[in-house]
Amino acid sequence: MSGLQPVRGTHDLFPPDMRRHRAVVDTARAVAERYGYGEVATPIFEFTEVFQRTLGDTSDIVTKEMYTFTDRGGEQITLRPEYTAGIARAFISGGLQQQLPLKVFCHGPMFRYERPQKGRLRQFHQIDIELLGVAQPQADIEVIALGWDILTALGLDDRCVLELNTLGDTASRAAYRKVLVEYFRAHLDQLSEDSRTRLERNPLRILDSKDTGDRRIVAGAPSFEQYLNPESAAFFAQVKAGLDALRIPYKLNPRLVRGLDYYCHTAFEFTTEALGAQGTVMGGGRYDGLIELMGGPPTPAIGWAAGIERLAMLIAEPPAPPRPIALVPMGADAELKAQALAQALRRAGHVVELGYGGNMKRRLQRANKVNARAAIILGEDELKRSAAAVRDLDSGDQQEIPLDRLGTHLAQFR
């Protein structure tokens, strides 16, 4: 068994890693609750159609990255590569239309078959925010502000930059798509193979191509701003004014896009230079057309997702867990008494380490190994006097304390 290893692109979260992971989730949950977002959970797998419909048959996620399998009932099942589709499916199948506006927070594992690198795993974890049922730009301002407040609470506001763009409404997008296709067709022989494929089905995706040759061509592409109709321009102006009023700094990025047609208006990312190439720590946008595409009623919506692993790499070391109190019983009667005493102390809120055997020396060595704050020594003589010896493991001082006063005495070691 010693040769067994975790699957490539996955990793185990041991207590120090889990403290960072939990710090991100707990901080995000607390901030989301202040904004009125309720926590939900959706299954980690869905019918494959949920993601094929929402992510597009030609997207990299669907064609190259999804973990899809046929279950024993012959159904096509996919491990979720992202949260939004599952939330939208839950909204439709759960009949939640009467609960609009719906504000949800969630977190959990995602699965994508990618080349593992720093901050990018095949099983990774995200926090996610979705606001359904609000068409006004106030929703865009709120979800961005919520993301900013989470990053601020994590101590990352000075290490992250908000990049912002607009995709306009359907009419603006259609006008822009037309001129963009004409521009790229004039440079067809210089585009990468992936971009030539995208040109017919998803031309906006070419704008965020990472290919060096594509990027040179993209640099000369027409700007979306030129093709925004007055309604779309006014919407974006309100979003920017709202962020200005909240003193949330941002940088306009006209190349920040979302390739699928159900996205509209605001697109945004929080990026950092502290993680190398994997610079995006939080990204999202407005997706007013998604729920209708999935068979539900027309429902405006906006949300974002953030990588927990990436955020965990950036935050300061979370506080260490409380130091325990070690119980050191000597003799059979003391062992029995120690178990009852440990239970009582735990119920009173103390962290208690009760060894499973060994002489006093070995038990005290174990107490030092777990960084115990104090040791309670229970021997036959102490039990006869209904007392225990309490040793301060930092100072070395030791006192005999009556058992009925033990709780009061131990308060200093919390």
Residue, then its C-alpha position, 0 to 999 in steps of 0.5 A: m500500500s505504500g506506493l499508493q498516491p493521490v490522483r494527479g491534480t488532487h491533494d489531501l487537506f491536512p489540518p494546517d491546510m484545512r485551517r486556511h481553507r476554512a478561514v476562506v470559507d468562514t470569512a466569505r460566509a460571514v460577509a455573505e450573511r451580512y448581505g442577506y445571502g443564505e447558504v445552499a448546497t447542490p449535488i456535486f454531480e448533475f445530468t450532463e445536459v445541465f452543463q452542455r446547455t449552459l457551458g456550450d457544446t464547443s466550450d473547452i470545459v465541455t469538450k476537454e475538461m468535464y468528468t463525465f460517465t454513464d451510471r448504472g442506470g444508463e444516465q450520462i452524469t457529470l461531476r460539476p465543473e462550476y456552480t452556476a448551472g447547478i444553482a440555475r437547475a435548482f431554481i427551476s426544479g425547486g420551483l423557487q420563482q416565488q422567492l425572487p429575489l433569491k440570494v445564495f452563497c455556496h462552497g464546495p469541490m469542482f472537477r475539471y480535467e486540466r493540466p495541474q499547476k500552481g493554483r489550478l487542480r483537477q479537484f478544486h474548491q470554490i466559494d460562489i455567490e448568485l443573485l437571481g431576479v434583479a435586472q437593475p444595475q444595483a445587483d451588479i454593484e452589490v455582488i461586486a461589493l460583496g466580493w470586495d468586502i470578502l477580499t478585504a476581510l481576508g486582508l487581500d484588498d491591496r493585492c487584488v485589482l478589479e477588472l471591469n467590462t460591459l458586454g451590453d445587451t442582446a442588440s449591442r452584442a449582436a452588432y459587435r459580434k458582426v464587426l468582430v467576425e468581419y475583422f477576424r476573418a480578414h486575419l483568418d490565416q494568422l489565427s490559432e486553430d482554436s480561434r478559427t474554430r471559435l470564429e464560427r460559434n463563439p467569436l468573443r472568446i477569441l478576445d481572451s485567447k492566450d495564444t501569442g499570435d492571437r493576442r497580436i491580432v486581438a490588440g487591433a480588434p474594434s472595441f465593444e464600447q463603440y457598439l453599445n446602444p444608449e441603454s447598455a451605455a447607461f447601464f454600465a455608467q450606473v454600475k461604475a457610478g455605484l462602485d465609485a460611490l462605494r470607493i471600490p477601485y476598478k480598471l476597465n478591461p475592454r478585452l474581458v469577455r464571456g463567450l456565451d450568448y446568455y451573458c450580458h452587461t457587466a463582466f468582472e474579475f478580481t486579479t492578482e500578480a501574486l500567483g504568477a500566471q494564474g492571476t484570477v482569484m474571483g470572476g463573474g458577470r451578469y447572465d440574464g439569459l441562462i435560466e430561460l435557456m435551461g427551460g425556466p422563466p426569463t430571470p435576470a441574474i448575476g454572480w461570481a465564483a472564487g477559487i478557495e485554493r488560490l485565496a488560501m495561498l494569499i491570506a495570512e496564517p490563520p490563528a492556531p487552534p486552542r492549546p489543549i489541556a492534557l490529562v495524565p492519569m496514573g493507575a486504573d482508578a485514575e484512568l476511569k476518573a480521567q475519562a469522566l473528567a475529560q468529558a466534563l471539561r470538554r462540555a465546559g468548552h476546554v480542548v482536552e487531550l487524553g492519552y491512551g496509555g504509557n507512564m507519566k514521562r511518556r504522557l508528558q512528552r505527548a503533552n509537549k508534542v501537542n503543545a498542551r498549555a497545562a497538564i492535569i496529573l491524577g494519581e492515587d494520592e490525589l484521588k484520595r484527597s479528591a484533588a489533582a495536580v495541575r502543572d503549567l507547562d509554560s512556567g513549570d509551576q504546579q499546584e494541587i487543586p480540589l476537583d470541585r474547583l478545577g473548572t475555575h482554576l483552568a479558566q486561566f488556560r483557555 
